[in-house]
Amino acid sequence: MIEDNVFASPYLGYNHNYAMSLYLGDPDPGSQVAQSVVGNNIIARNTLSTAAFSPLFMPASAFVDGGGNSCRTSPAGSPIVCLNPTPPSIPAKGVALPGDFLSGALQVESYTDTRGQPVTSPQSPSQFMSSYAMFTVFNGSIQSAGPGFVGSGSGGFPYAILDQVRNVVIVEPCVGPCGNPQAAVFAACAASTSTYRVQGAFARANNSVGAGVGVQGIVFRNDDLTHPLFQASIDPNNPVDPTNYFGGTGTASFNFPVAVAQGDCLRIGVFAMPGDHDSTFDATAVKFQITPGP
């Protein structure tokens, strides 16, 4: 039995998609090493890393899901079902993007846009994005490469990537192939009743001027999209300078205090425009700080 363990910061090594791998027997199907005969290994109540997929268990038939395992995403064929933990608590010093993109202080979510439309599934609007060590995206003629997170929609959307050359986080929502429209959202929760200063900006990050219909940058509390703390639209008819995304006209900045109760979660995300049916050109740069104090 593997029970009641905490795997906080595993090293993402050769197989970057998984927090770690657990093999019972030789993992190489072509190996001449005799395979172990194993079974009924219960995996229960473990806090697994949210930096990547749940651990890779092989052979899957040798393991039994005992329930209560918190982890990011259960890959196809996994013997366990991940329970999405609540977003992490905001550290005493606050939290920021891009600085905390990979620190674990932010939960990266594929968030169902529930505004003005029926939602079929999931029942909970926030779902973990899966993680990969490195990938590359093209937005117009702009190439961004770095570590990132990808949702479950067709074609690798929505996504959030840290462009390591420019040190900027680029996200893109998903409509069309995702069924329910999915936003790319960052979340963190208050550890106690407090007041925070929330400041940052959204900026268009695709230099195909006029392509698409634009996006909405939204800051909201918990799952309350009906009463956003901040909302602004960015249309596609703005030139984009990838050396300074936030210095152009296609930006939306925010700076405000917000009082929160213990457990309240602040979410900052990029949504497709309502009624949009193609998010191909919706890449958006995001930066923010959430700091204690008015």
matplotlib code that plots the C-alpha trace (Angstrom):
import matplotlib.pyplot as plt

x = [0.0, 1.1, -0.8, -0.8, 2.4, 3.2, 5.2, 5.7, 8.5, 9.5, 12.2, 10.8, 13.4, 13.6, 9.8, 8.8, 5.0, 5.0, 5.9, 7.5, 7.3, 6.7, 7.5, 6.8, 9.0, 11.2, 9.5, 11.1, 8.7, 11.6, 13.8, 14.8, 14.6, 11.8, 8.7, 7.5, 4.1, 2.4, -1.1, -3.5, -1.1, -3.5, -2.8, -4.7, -4.8, -1.6, -0.8, 0.9, 2.6, 0.5, 3.4, 2.8, 0.6, 0.0, 2.8, 3.1, 2.2, 3.2, 1.8, -1.5, -3.2, -0.9, -2.4, -5.7, -7.2, -7.9, -9.3, -8.4, -5.3, -4.8, -2.9, -3.2, -4.4, -5.0, -3.5, -5.1, -4.8, -3.9, -5.2, -6.0, -8.4, -7.0, -9.0, -8.3, -7.1, -8.1, -5.8, -2.8, -2.8, -1.3, 2.1, 2.7, 4.8, 2.2, 2.2, 3.2, 3.4, 5.7, 7.8, 5.5, 4.6, 6.4, 6.7, 3.5, 2.0, -0.5, -2.9, -3.2, -6.7, -8.7, -11.8, -15.3, -16.9, -20.3, -21.5, -24.9, -24.9, -25.7, -22.7, -22.8, -19.6, -17.5, -19.8, -17.0, -15.9, -12.2, -10.1, -6.3, -4.3, -1.8, 1.9, 4.8, 8.4, 8.8, 6.7, 6.6, 3.7, 3.5, 1.2, 1.4, 5.1, 6.0, 7.5, 7.4, 9.1, 9.3, 7.7, 3.9, 0.5, -2.1, -5.8, -7.7, -9.2, -8.4, -5.2, -3.6, -5.9, -6.2, -2.6, -0.2, 3.4, 6.4, 8.3, 11.8, 13.4, 11.2, 10.3, 6.6, 3.6, 1.4, -2.0, -4.7, -8.3, -10.2, -13.5, -14.8, -12.8, -13.3, -17.1, -17.7, -15.5, -12.4, -10.4, -6.8, -6.9, -4.5, -5.8, -4.7, -6.6, -6.5, -5.1, -7.0, -9.4, -7.3, -7.0, -4.8, -3.7, -4.2, -2.4, -1.3, -2.1, -3.3, -1.9, -2.5, 0.3, -0.5, 0.9, -1.6, -3.4, -7.1, -7.2, -9.8, -12.3, -10.3, -10.4, -11.6, -9.2, -11.1, -10.2, -12.9, -13.4, -14.1, -16.4, -18.3, -18.1, -21.3, -19.7, -16.1, -13.6, -12.2, -13.1, -11.8, -11.9, -8.9, -9.7, -7.4, -6.9, -3.7, -0.1, 2.0, 5.6, 6.9, 9.8, 7.3, 3.8, 2.5, 3.8, 1.3, -2.3, -3.7, -3.5, -5.8, -4.3, -5.8, -4.9, -7.3, -7.6, -9.9, -11.1, -11.3, -12.4, -10.4, -10.6, -11.7, -9.9, -8.7, -8.7, -7.1, -7.8, -8.2, -11.6, -12.7, -15.1, -18.7, -20.0, -16.5, -16.2, -12.5, -9.8, -6.9, -5.7, -6.4, -2.9, -2.6, 0.3, -0.5, 1.4, 0.2, 1.0, -1.2, 0.3, -0.9, -2.2, -4.7]
y = [0.0, 3.6, 5.8, 9.2, 10.5, 14.0, 14.4, 18.2, 19.1, 16.2, 16.7, 16.7, 14.6, 12.6, 12.0, 15.6, 14.9, 13.1, 14.1, 10.7, 7.2, 4.0, 0.7, -2.8, -4.9, -3.9, -0.9, -1.8, -4.2, -5.4, -6.3, -9.8, -9.1, -11.2, -9.2, -9.1, -10.6, -8.0, -6.8, -5.1, -2.2, 0.4, 4.1, 6.2, 9.6, 10.8, 14.5, 14.3, 17.1, 19.5, 20.5, 17.7, 14.7, 12.2, 9.7, 7.1, 3.7, 0.7, -1.8, 0.0, -3.4, -3.7, -0.7, 0.0, 3.4, 3.7, 7.3, 10.6, 11.3, 15.0, 15.6, 17.7, 15.4, 11.7, 10.8, 8.2, 4.7, 5.9, 3.6, 6.6, 9.5, 12.8, 15.0, 18.7, 20.3, 23.9, 26.6, 27.3, 29.9, 33.3, 33.5, 36.2, 38.2, 37.9, 36.3, 37.5, 36.6, 35.8, 35.2, 32.5, 30.8, 27.6, 28.1, 26.3, 29.5, 29.7, 27.1, 27.2, 26.4, 25.6, 27.5, 27.0, 30.2, 30.0, 33.5, 33.5, 29.9, 26.4, 24.4, 20.7, 19.5, 19.8, 20.5, 22.4, 25.3, 25.1, 22.2, 21.8, 22.2, 19.5, 20.4, 19.8, 20.7, 22.7, 23.5, 26.1, 28.3, 30.7, 33.7, 35.5, 35.7, 35.6, 32.4, 31.7, 28.7, 27.6, 25.6, 25.6, 24.2, 22.8, 22.2, 19.2, 20.8, 19.7, 21.1, 22.0, 24.7, 26.5, 27.0, 29.1, 29.3, 31.2, 32.7, 32.3, 34.6, 37.6, 36.5, 37.0, 34.6, 34.1, 32.5, 31.6, 30.6, 27.9, 28.0, 25.6, 22.4, 22.6, 22.3, 24.7, 27.8, 27.5, 30.4, 30.3, 31.3, 31.7, 31.2, 31.6, 31.8, 33.9, 32.1, 34.5, 37.5, 40.3, 43.1, 42.7, 45.1, 43.5, 45.1, 44.0, 44.1, 42.1, 42.7, 41.3, 38.9, 38.0, 40.4, 39.5, 42.8, 42.5, 38.7, 37.3, 39.2, 39.9, 38.7, 39.8, 40.0, 39.3, 39.4, 37.8, 36.3, 32.5, 31.5, 34.8, 35.8, 37.8, 40.4, 40.7, 42.8, 43.9, 43.3, 44.8, 43.9, 44.0, 44.1, 42.7, 45.9, 46.9, 46.6, 44.3, 44.7, 41.4, 43.2, 45.3, 43.7, 46.0, 49.2, 49.3, 50.2, 46.7, 46.6, 46.7, 47.6, 47.1, 48.3, 48.0, 46.9, 44.0, 42.7, 38.9, 36.4, 33.3, 30.8, 33.3, 32.7, 35.4, 34.4, 36.3, 35.0, 35.5, 34.7, 34.5, 37.2, 36.1, 34.5, 33.9, 30.6, 30.7, 31.5, 30.9, 34.5, 35.2, 34.9, 37.4, 38.4, 38.5, 40.0, 40.8, 41.1, 40.3, 41.8, 42.3, 45.8, 48.3]
z = [0.0, -0.8, 1.5, 3.2, 1.5, 0.3, -2.9, -2.9, -5.4, -7.6, -10.2, -13.7, -15.4, -18.6, -18.9, -18.4, -18.4, -15.1, -11.6, -11.1, -12.3, -10.4, -12.1, -10.7, -12.9, -15.9, -17.7, -21.0, -22.9, -25.0, -22.0, -21.3, -17.6, -16.0, -15.2, -11.6, -10.8, -8.7, -8.0, -5.6, -4.6, -3.1, -3.8, -1.3, 0.3, -1.2, -1.9, -5.3, -7.1, -9.1, -11.3, -13.7, -14.4, -11.6, -11.3, -14.0, -12.6, -14.6, -15.1, -14.4, -13.6, -10.6, -8.8, -7.2, -6.6, -2.9, -3.3, -1.9, -4.1, -4.8, -8.1, -11.2, -14.0, -14.5, -17.9, -20.1, -18.6, -15.1, -12.4, -10.1, -10.4, -9.4, -7.0, -7.8, -4.6, -3.9, -5.2, -3.0, -0.4, -1.2, 0.5, 3.1, 0.7, -2.0, -5.4, -8.9, -12.6, -14.3, -11.1, -9.6, -12.9, -11.8, -8.1, -7.1, -5.6, -8.4, -9.8, -13.6, -14.7, -17.7, -16.6, -18.1, -19.2, -17.6, -18.6, -20.3, -21.6, -20.4, -19.2, -19.8, -18.1, -16.1, -13.1, -11.5, -13.8, -12.8, -14.0, -13.8, -16.9, -17.6, -17.6, -20.0, -19.5, -22.8, -25.8, -28.6, -29.9, -32.8, -32.7, -36.0, -36.7, -32.9, -31.6, -27.9, -26.2, -22.6, -19.9, -19.9, -19.1, -21.5, -21.2, -22.5, -25.5, -29.1, -30.5, -27.2, -25.9, -23.7, -22.7, -20.6, -21.5, -20.0, -22.9, -21.5, -24.1, -23.2, -19.6, -20.3, -19.7, -22.8, -22.5, -25.0, -24.3, -26.2, -28.1, -30.7, -30.1, -26.3, -26.3, -23.5, -24.0, -21.7, -20.3, -19.2, -15.5, -12.6, -9.1, -5.5, -2.2, 0.9, 4.0, 6.3, 6.1, 4.6, 2.1, -1.0, -3.7, -7.1, -10.0, -13.5, -17.1, -20.1, -23.6, -27.1, -28.1, -31.7, -34.3, -37.0, -36.8, -37.3, -37.0, -34.6, -32.6, -29.4, -25.8, -22.4, -19.4, -16.2, -12.5, -10.3, -6.8, -6.4, -9.3, -9.5, -13.1, -12.8, -10.6, -11.9, -9.9, -13.2, -16.8, -20.1, -23.7, -26.0, -29.8, -32.4, -34.3, -32.4, -33.4, -31.2, -30.2, -28.8, -27.1, -25.1, -25.1, -22.4, -24.0, -26.9, -27.4, -27.1, -23.3, -20.3, -16.9, -13.5, -10.0, -7.1, -3.4, -2.5, 0.8, 1.0, 3.6, 4.6, 1.7, -0.9, -4.2, -6.5, -10.2, -13.1, -16.6, -20.3, -21.8, -25.5, -26.4, -25.9, -29.1, -30.5, -32.3, -33.1, -30.5, -33.0, -32.7, -29.0, -27.5, -24.7, -22.4, -18.7, -15.7, -12.2, -8.5, -5.6, -2.4, 1.2, 2.0, 0.6]

ax = plt.figure().add_subplot(projection="3d")
ax.plot(x, y, z, "-o")
ax.set_aspect("equal")
plt.show()
